[in-house]
Amino acid sequence: MNFTEIAENRQSCRNYAADRPVEQEKLDRILASARLAPSACNGQPYQITVCRGEAAKKVTKAVQGMGMNSFASDAPILLVISEKPYVKSAAVGAKFLKNDYRSMDIGILAAYITAEATAQGLGTCILGWLNDDAIRAFCALDGAVRLVITLGYPKQDDTLRPKKRKDLSDLVSVLD
């Protein structure tokens, strides 16, 4: 798949095949691609915690408050993305320019993870509804949890939905 095909085929999966585990080789490819994601000053100010089995079940409970994310129970893997400190040069830039580079870096990381997962035939969903304190305690994390990404095979009947996106003219302006 080329990148455009990946972008056209990637969607938030909310219908996982709970009985189909993700092969270690595919997870390894996803994590290797994540490692290549660009970040401010190449600092990679994040931690990826892979949760499977009982660990995934515990993290799943922390993303399901108020009836949200019920589908996460069927995902065999949950990737917890938490913050790590900036490298010095990025910290100076963030403070001086008032830019939150870490959040940008985590967004880019999530894009790399979800794109590679799609290329591997897997489904993902990026979750922002989460109990930070519970996940931090369970995973023994120092930094704030910013995202959890569910990962697994979509069920056979989970068909590609039409993309609902703004018109390009609403997103792009050109200045000469």
PyMOL commands that set and color helices and strands:
alter all, ss='L'
color gray80, all
select helices_A, chain A and resi 3-9+24-35+40-42+53-61+65-67+70-74+88-97+101-119+132-139+168-171
alter helices_A, ss='H'
color red, helices_A
select strands_A, chain A and resi 46-52+77-83+123-127+145-152
alter strands_A, ss='S'
color yellow, strands_A
deselect
rebuild
show_as cartoon
